Amino acid sequence: MTGAGTALATVGEQRGPGPDAERSAERGTDRADRAPVTRTPEPRPQKVRRAAGVLGARLRSAPLTLALLAGLWLLGAATRSLGHGPSDRLLERAGIGLSTLAEGHWWTPVTSMFWCSGRGSYVFTSLLLLLVGPAAEHRLGRLRTLAVLVGGQVVGTLLGTGLVAFGSSAGEQWTASVADQISVGPGVGVFALAGVLGYRLTVLWRRRLHLLVLLVPLVMTLYVGHLQSVQRCAAALAGLGLGALVSRGRPHLRTHRSSHSETRVLVALCLVAAAFGPLLASLYDNASGPFNTFSELYFSHRLSPDEVADFCAQSAHDCARAHAVVRIFDTPGRMMAALIPALLLVLAEGLRRGLRFAWLVTVATELLWAALLCWLYLDAGPVSRDVVQYFVEALLLPLLTTALLVATRKRFLLRLSGRSVRRLALVLGGAALASAATYVGVGRLVAGEFEPGASARRLVAGLPAQFLPPAYNDLLPDYPIAVGPVARFLETYCGLAFWAVALAVLLSVFRRPVLHTDAAAAARARALLAEHGGGTLSFIATWDGNHYWFDEGGRAAVAYRVVGTVALTTGDPFGAPEDRARAVAGFARYCDARGWTPCFYSVCGETRAATAQLGWRSVQVAEDTVVPLPELAFTGRKWQDIRTALNKAGKQGISAEWWAYHEAPLALREQIRAISEEWVSEKGLPEMGFTLGGLEELDDPDVRVLIAVDEQRVVHGLTSWMPVYENGVPVGWTLDFMRRRSDGFRGVSEFLIASAALGFKEEGARFLSLSGAPLARTGQDEEPTGLQRMLDWMGKVLEPVYGFRSLLAFKAKFQPEYRPMYMAYPDPAALPGITRAIGKAYLPHLTAAQGVRLMRKLSG
């Protein structure tokens, strides 16, 4: 039933014949005879020129943004404010600051927009304007953009200032420390503008932009803690609220479901924000955010002369340790200061890929951080109220991050292959052992270069100091201090070398393709499929998550998944045609030996006949739709809808292009992701899996992607096609992934399927399959059993949600041959377990709340 769920996006877009169709019939079918174009990746220089041209065109279409940027920089240059911000005299004359606002100078929030606080702020604000301004002018219009920018500046300034004043009056120490600060710059209004803009974007980019609009000012508030950060955070919230208010009528904003891959991206972004927070705070000399109290344990800082003096006042050994820490920052070893943020960034990549290993390591890291803070609190002895507040604030970040990871734990189920785990363990263990042995062994040879003398036992005790950031040295027991050149070399490079290798190999493993199943078995199955072929759905056997059974001769195989105690096959046996029928009985014996209930799912009549010889029962669960290609011609009244779609596409400048997904330009891939994410969000239910492909299945070198793109390179829709092999070559193609842009060309699905048919016909293919429509069928060739009548009833009940019958009616436009697809099972008593297994296979992440929502839709 591959493509059944994904093709639901086409339901409801059919249109009857109209004048265009009549005219096209008179003109002939010149458009219908045109096959899609195969595109190849552009050379890098051409990509650069194209990107520069797009950027230039975007800026030329945003005069308001350019005017604001020019005015900001020209006024800053004229008032000599570019280097360190406006002078105190200029601030006083312009009426900027909390004191002037308190004195009734209502214009303060507006006049604060005309300057920035320094060179870095000018650059940061300019980048924000360039990112948000042109898009806002295009989506909102210039007048609305200006109104939201100024209004957001005013509202954010007043709200942020009010929050700080309230906290200060309540005795909160952080807000009291920033209450007298002066905030300048239009960045407050830009964040409000970005919040409103997000509601005019596609679901994918709306969700990402809104997350960044919240995360960036929130991280700045929690770590830097300046007044302007609070104002930006308030402006972002105001912008999100205003955007939601004015966009209430837009139907695609009613649901908020995200796909599995997008949820992983959002969680990874949150972890990136947690990693970058201390780095951002380190750029400010007076960072005072509540999460910055123990930031040196995230990102180590060079000790100040006063701190070194305090250590030297305690003892000579402490003084030597302090000087050793300072010396680290004059060598490449200073990179160890950013070890924790670097580790979190690498783990974020693993989370983005959905790896369980990365999830476990991240949770362990956050829990260790929380445990360290608790240990420091208990070790501090009697503490004041302010110190308790510091510890509570610092604990919030690891606890909130852990809660987020636990709440989304079901999205991180991909496991590294056994080979990758062994490689990772070997490299990490070898690097740790080599670094430790070098430090202890060479250190013992130059024991005189340590203070005090370095015995093997003392060197082993000093190993943690070599593998941890410099700020942790104060928490460790005494260890030998390097004073000679060789000892200093060991102190600088042993730990650094280990972590360089560790982070590099972690990143390399995370970025490799992740497989649930044995890679060797998967490669063997793919080779067997390509050599001998199978059914129209057999290419699903190559998808991640399948297991494989091979017959004794290795000439036939079955792909399956075990859910509970049920072994569900993903289609027919594949391999040598003369061995496929025998593979049914062999797989049944294999399952019986393991206590599994075999179930052949979505199989053709030949496999059904083979199961019948074993005494099994069967029921029709779908109907495959196959379009013969050799005699295909879009002529006659029955093809009128297809000709209409083809001719309308030509009028609107829309063409069909073949791509391999991994070779497509980034701009096209991002549009495909955005279209898919919008489709998933509109459903309000989890993505279906098992025999329904998603974005991950597009990234296969044997899968071909056909996109409909207009003259501005906007993608209106796409389809993906899986090969059906015979004697080592594709003789047919099966539709899998189909999506269309909600505001795009309405006949794009008909256009894409017709274009694909023409392209495959030109290549000599015999047929294409539009895949199966589940729980829908056209024929009544046999007397329906009680189970068949129940499935027909289920198809009718589920029609309002999934549109199975509408999907089958849509496919009828292409005049296909209908071929029943069956589910074969050995024991009627096992049907309840088989039903649960199929539901779990298609919706493995369905929550109780989503189940209730589904039942409400069915009952409504």
PEZIZI-V89840 format. One record per backbone hydrogen bond with DSSP energy under -1.0 kcal/mol. CO is the residue of the C=O (numbers start at 1). NH is the residue of the N-H. Records with the same first field share a line. If there is no record, write none. Layout:
BEGIN
CO = NH ; NH
END
This chain:
BEGIN
1 = 4
3 = 7
5 = 8
6 = 9
7 = 10
8 = 11
10 = 13
18 = 22
19 = 23
20 = 24
21 = 25
22 = 26
23 = 27
24 = 28
29 = 33
31 = 34
37 = 658
43 = 47
44 = 48
45 = 49
46 = 50
47 = 51
48 = 52
49 = 53
50 = 54
51 = 55
52 = 56
53 = 57
54 = 58
55 = 59
56 = 60
57 = 61
59 = 62
62 = 66
63 = 67
64 = 68
65 = 69
66 = 70
67 = 71
68 = 72
69 = 73
70 = 74
71 = 75
72 = 76
73 = 77
74 = 78
75 = 79
76 = 81
77 = 80
81 = 85
83 = 119
87 = 91
88 = 92
89 = 93
90 = 94
91 = 96
97 = 101
98 = 102
99 = 103
100 = 105
101 = 104
104 = 106
105 = 108
107 = 111
108 = 112
110 = 113
111 = 114
112 = 185
118 = 122
119 = 123
120 = 124
121 = 125
122 = 126
123 = 127
124 = 128
125 = 129
126 = 130
127 = 131
128 = 132
129 = 133
132 = 136
133 = 137
134 = 138
135 = 139
136 = 140
141 = 145
142 = 146
143 = 147
144 = 148
145 = 149
146 = 150
147 = 151
148 = 152
149 = 153
150 = 154
151 = 155
152 = 156
153 = 157
154 = 158
155 = 159
156 = 160
157 = 161
158 = 162
159 = 163
160 = 164
161 = 165
162 = 166
163 = 167
164 = 168
165 = 169
166 = 170
167 = 172
168 = 171
172 = 176
173 = 177
178 = 181
186 = 190
187 = 191
188 = 192
189 = 193
190 = 194
191 = 195
192 = 196
193 = 197
194 = 198
196 = 199
197 = 200
198 = 201
202 = 206
203 = 207
204 = 208
205 = 209
206 = 210
207 = 211
208 = 212
209 = 213
210 = 214
211 = 215
212 = 216
214 = 218
215 = 219
216 = 220
217 = 221
218 = 222
219 = 223
220 = 224 ; 225
222 = 291
223 = 289
224 = 288
226 = 230
227 = 231
228 = 232
229 = 233
230 = 234
231 = 235
232 = 236
233 = 237
234 = 238
235 = 239
236 = 240
237 = 241
238 = 242
239 = 243
240 = 244
241 = 245
242 = 246
243 = 247
247 = 250
250 = 253
251 = 254
259 = 263
260 = 264
261 = 265
262 = 266
263 = 267
264 = 268
265 = 269
266 = 270
267 = 271
268 = 272
269 = 273
270 = 274
271 = 275
272 = 276
273 = 277
276 = 280
277 = 281
278 = 282
280 = 283
281 = 284
289 = 292
292 = 295
294 = 297
295 = 298 ; 299
304 = 308
305 = 309
306 = 310
307 = 311
308 = 312
309 = 313
311 = 314 ; 315
315 = 319
316 = 320
317 = 321
318 = 322
319 = 323
320 = 324
321 = 325
322 = 326
323 = 327
324 = 328
327 = 330
328 = 331
331 = 334
332 = 335
333 = 336
334 = 337
335 = 338
336 = 339
337 = 300
338 = 342
339 = 343
340 = 344
341 = 345
342 = 346
343 = 347
344 = 348
345 = 349
346 = 350
347 = 351
348 = 352
349 = 353
350 = 355
351 = 354
354 = 414
355 = 359
356 = 360
357 = 361
358 = 362
359 = 363
360 = 364
361 = 365
362 = 366
363 = 367
364 = 368
365 = 369
366 = 370
367 = 371
368 = 372
369 = 373
370 = 374
371 = 375
372 = 376
373 = 377
374 = 378
375 = 379
384 = 388
385 = 389
386 = 390
387 = 391
388 = 392
389 = 393
390 = 394
391 = 395
395 = 399
396 = 400
397 = 401
398 = 402
399 = 403
400 = 404
401 = 405
402 = 406
403 = 407
404 = 408
406 = 409
408 = 411
409 = 412
414 = 356
417 = 421
418 = 422
419 = 423
420 = 424
421 = 425
422 = 426
423 = 427
424 = 428
425 = 429
426 = 430
427 = 431
428 = 432
429 = 433
430 = 434
431 = 435
432 = 436
433 = 437
434 = 438
435 = 439
436 = 440
437 = 441
438 = 442
439 = 443
440 = 444
441 = 445
442 = 446
446 = 449
447 = 450
449 = 483 ; 484
451 = 481
455 = 459
456 = 460
457 = 461
458 = 462
460 = 463
463 = 466 ; 467
469 = 472
470 = 473
472 = 475
473 = 476
481 = 451
484 = 488
485 = 489
486 = 490
487 = 491
488 = 492
489 = 493
490 = 494
493 = 497
494 = 498
495 = 499
496 = 500
497 = 501
498 = 502
499 = 503
500 = 504
501 = 505
502 = 506
503 = 507
504 = 508
505 = 509
506 = 510
507 = 511
518 = 522
519 = 523
520 = 524
521 = 525
522 = 526
523 = 527
524 = 528
525 = 529
526 = 530
527 = 531
528 = 532
529 = 533
533 = 575
535 = 538
537 = 540
538 = 541
539 = 542
540 = 543
543 = 546
547 = 560
549 = 558
551 = 554
555 = 576
556 = 551
557 = 574
558 = 549
559 = 570
560 = 547
561 = 568
563 = 566
565 = 597
566 = 563
567 = 599
568 = 561
574 = 557
576 = 579
579 = 583
582 = 586
583 = 587
584 = 588
585 = 589
586 = 590
587 = 591
588 = 592
589 = 593
591 = 596
592 = 595
597 = 567
599 = 569
600 = 824
601 = 571
603 = 822
604 = 608
605 = 609
606 = 610
607 = 611
608 = 612
609 = 613
611 = 614 ; 616
612 = 615
617 = 825
619 = 823
621 = 775
622 = 821
623 = 773
624 = 819
625 = 770
626 = 817
627 = 768
629 = 632
633 = 635
636 = 639
637 = 640
639 = 643
640 = 644
641 = 645
642 = 646
643 = 647
644 = 648
645 = 649
646 = 650
647 = 651
648 = 652
649 = 654
650 = 653
655 = 709
656 = 37
657 = 707
658 = 39
659 = 705
660 = 663 ; 664
665 = 669
666 = 670
667 = 671
668 = 672
669 = 673
670 = 674
671 = 675
672 = 676
673 = 677
674 = 678
675 = 679
676 = 680
677 = 681
678 = 682
689 = 691 ; 692
698 = 700
700 = 703
704 = 721
705 = 659
706 = 719
707 = 657
708 = 716
709 = 655
710 = 713
714 = 710
716 = 741
717 = 708
718 = 739
719 = 706
720 = 736
721 = 704
722 = 734
724 = 731 ; 732
726 = 729
729 = 726
731 = 766 ; 767
732 = 724
733 = 769
734 = 722
737 = 720
739 = 718
741 = 744
745 = 748
747 = 751
748 = 752
749 = 753
750 = 754
751 = 755
752 = 756
753 = 757
754 = 758
755 = 759
756 = 760
757 = 761
758 = 762
759 = 763
760 = 765
761 = 764
766 = 629
767 = 733
768 = 627
769 = 735
773 = 776
785 = 789
786 = 790
787 = 791
788 = 792
789 = 793
790 = 794
791 = 795
792 = 796
793 = 797
794 = 798
798 = 802
799 = 803
803 = 807
804 = 808
805 = 809
806 = 810
807 = 811
808 = 812
810 = 813
811 = 814
812 = 815
817 = 626
819 = 624
821 = 621 ; 622
822 = 603
823 = 619
824 = 600
825 = 617
827 = 830
828 = 831
830 = 834
831 = 835
832 = 836
833 = 837
834 = 838
835 = 839
836 = 840
837 = 841
838 = 842
839 = 843
842 = 689
843 = 846
847 = 851
848 = 852
849 = 853
850 = 854
851 = 855
852 = 856
853 = 857
854 = 858
855 = 859
856 = 860
END
